[in-house]
Amino acid sequence: MRGYGLEFTEKSVIVRKGSREVAISKAHYIQTPTVMDIYDALFDALESESRNGRTILDFSEPTLHRYKKSGVGFLFPSLPEEDQMDAYTSAYVPCPGDVAWDVGAHAGASTYFLAQMVGPNGKVYAFEPDEMNWEFLNRNIELHKLDNVIPVKKALAGFSGSAGFKMDGTMLAGLTEFQMYEDPEHSKSVVTLTLADACAELGKAPNFVKMDIEGAEVSVIEASCDFLKSHPIHFAIESFHRIEGELTYLALERLFSECGYTVQSSDRFGQMFTWAGPSHQGALPEG
């Protein structure tokens, strides 16, 4: 129906279309629909290789992949993060000296670019509780000598305490409450913090928060409305997740408006993002 061919080998799933193919680990087969959704974006963003007249992206084993636009390479445990920094920073660009949070840091690609923006006098806190992603996040911090990055092995949530978290080393890792399917084999308990409690623990509210947390974004903001009214923060959130049949950008727009923030959502970058910020600092750009 979608024009793709699939091949299942002993260790991988190969997704083919035309003269191109993407390979992922068989253990990460759940990402196959995601591969189809972002197929062209993967080839646009990442350097590929040629074999026997075919153009190939091989994510079947952890290895280094390089982005075309920046030329920067990162070690990834599975399917890499998309190059979405233009989307994350379209409403607010972190400034030198800013404190930025990368919430749902995965292997740290967005962490790296945020670290370059805030510079040596700024800080980036990279939140990533998935154990495999955490390992690769730290390896990339070391690889790129990111002295201004502090990794945080905790999850932002609507409450502080602990919760189940699906750990599979993919971009789909997240709090089990918001997962589309049950996966008890890969679920473990992680420490959770509300946004306000995380600020208290880290000593300061951030200037900017990038968030990609697989549907938990609504509960995080819902629990933070009173805090946000007195702590102005700029947000860029992937908001195409679905909770109880509704895409999360709709709930985020309502919540940020209640907080007195300017808010805007758009799919102009290929999927839905929501940007929000304190209204007294001006409206978000149109488009």
N, C-alpha and C positions, 0 to 999 in steps of 0.2 A: 504493500500500500504506500510506503514511503520511499520506495526506490532504492533501498539499501540491501546489500547481501551480507549474510552473517556466516562466519565459519567458527566452529568451536574446536580448538586444538586441546592437547593435553593440559596446557598451562594458560591459555589465553582465549579471549574472544576477539575476533577480527571483524570490524565493521567496514564494508567496502561500498564505494559509490564511484562509478566511472573508473578513472585510473588512480584513484586515491584510496588509502586504507588507514584505519586507526586500530591499533591493538591495545587492549587493556587486559589486566590480569583476570583470569577466570574467577579468582576469589572476589573480584570487584565487579562481577557481572551485573550487579544492580545498577551500575552506571551506564549500561548500554543505551537506554533511552536518552540519558543526558548527552552522551556522545552524539547521537543523532540530532538533538536539539541545537548543539553548538558546533556541529561538524565544520561548517565553513569558517566560523570564527576561530577555531583551533588552527586551521591551516593559514588563516590570515595573520594570526598572532605569533605563531611559533615556527622556528626553523625546522624543516623536515629533511628527510634523506631520500635518495633515489635508489631503488633496487629493482632490477629487471624491468625497467620501464615504468615502474609504479612510484608514486609519491607517498611516503610512509611517515606516520607519526607513531612511535612505539612507546607506549606507556605500560607495557606488560610487566616491567620490573622497575624498581626504584632507580632513577638515574638523573643526570643533569639535562635540563632542557633550556633552550635560550630563546628569549623573546626577540622578534625581528625589530621592533620599533626602537628599543633601548640597547639591544645587543647584550643585555645582562642575562646570565644563566643562573638557574636555581636547581637545587636537588629536590625532586618531588617523589613522594611515596607512591603516587598513583596518577590519576588524571590531574594535570596542572590547573592552577587557577587561571581564569581568563584574564587578559590584560584589560582591566576595567578602571584604571586610574583616572582616565578622562571623565568617566561617569562619576566616580566618587568625588572628584574635586571640581566639578562643573559649577557648583554653587558657592563653595568656599575652598580656597587653596591654603593649606596650612603654611604658616609663616615661620621664618627662622626664630627659634626661641619658644615656639608653641609646644604644648603638651598634646599629643595625639594618641588616641586609643585605636588599636586594630582589634576589633572584637569579632572573633572567628578568623584568626590569623592564618589557619591552615599551615602551609609550609613557609610562610613568611615573605611571599613576593610583594604583596601590598605593604607589608611592614618595611621592606627595604626602601620602597619609593617614598613612603611617609618619612622615614629616617633621613632621606636626602633633603626633603622639604624643610623639616624643622631644624636641621643642621646640628652642629656639635653643642650648641647651647640649648637645644630643645630635647624632648624625650618622647619616645614611643613606647607605650605599654602594649604588648602583644598577648591577647587572651586566647589560649588554646588548650583545652583539657584533653583532647584525644591523644592517647599515648604515642601512636606512630607519628601523627602530625607534629606533636610536641618535639619528638626526636629530630625531625627534619627542620622544624623551625629553628631549633638551636644549632643545627649543623649549618644552616644558611646564615644565621647571625655570625657564627665563627668564620665561615667562608668569606663573608663580605666585611668582616671586622666592624660590625655595627655596635660601636661602644655606647651609642645613645639609645639602645633598645633594651628594655627590661621585659623578659617573658613572664607571663603569669599563667600558671597551670590551674585556672579556675574558670568557671562559666558564669557569665552574666545571666540573671534570671529575674523573675518577678518576686523572689524571696531569697533570703540568705539562709543557708543551711546545707543540705545535700540533696542530690537528685540523680536519677538514672540517666546515663548518657551512652548513646550508641557509639562505640569506638570501633571503626573499621578502617581508619587511615585514608578516608576519602573526603571529598568536599561535602558529602552528604551526612557526615558525622554531626550529631546534635543531641539535644535533650530528648529522651525517649518519649516524653509527653507529646512532642510535636512531630514525631516520625509518622510516615505514611504506612509503615508496616512494622510488625514486631520482629525483633532480632535479639532474643535473650542471650544468644551465644556471645554477642559482642557488646552487651550492655554492662556497664559498671557504674558505681557510684562516684560522683565528683562533688567537689565543694562548689557551692553557688553563692553569688553575691548580688544584691541589688546594685543599681548604679550608684545610689547614695552611699551605701556601705563600702563599695569599691573605692569611691572617692575618698572616704574617710581613711580606709586602709592604706591607700597610696599617697595620701597627704595633700591632694589637690584635685580639683575638678579639671577635666581636660578642656582645651579649646575646641577640639574636633574629635568626633567619633565616627569611624567607618565601621559598619555593622553588617555581618552576614552570618546569621545564626539560625537558619533553617526554620523559621516560623516563631521562634521565641521572642522576636523583636517587639511584638505587641505587648506581651506581659511585662517586658523590661520597661517600656515607656509608660505603660499603665501604672506601674508601681512607683514611677519617678516623677509624676506630674507636679506634685507640690515642690519637690526638690528643684525641678527645672525652672520653676517660676522665679527662683532666687539665684539660680546658677546658670547663666546663659551659655549654652553649648551649641556648636554647629554639628549637625548629623548628616550622614549620607548612608542610606540603608537599602540593601537589596530587599525588595518588598513584593516579590512575585509568589511568595509562599501562600499556601491555602490553609486556612483554619476554619473548620466548621463550614466549609463551602464558600468562604469569602476570601479573596486575595487580601493579604495583610496591608497593602497600601491604603485601603479604604479605612481600616481601623486606625492606622497611624495618622492619617489626615485628620480624623476626628479628635484623636488624643492630643496631637500637637496644637491644634486650634484651641482646645480647652486650656492648654498650658500658656496661651497667649503668644505662640510662636507663628512665624510665617512658614507655610509648608506648601510643597509642590511635589507632584509625582509625574513621571513620564516614562514611556518605554522607548524613547528615541535612541537609546544605546543598545537596543536589541532585547532588553527585558526590563521589567518595571523596577524603577528606583524611586525612593522618596528622599527629598532633601528638606531639612528644617533648620531653622535658626531663630534667634531672638528677634522679634519684630522691630524693635527700636533700632536695629542695625541695618534696616533697609529691606526691600523686597528681594526675593530671589529672581534670577534672570528668567525671562520668558522663553518658551520653546519646549 
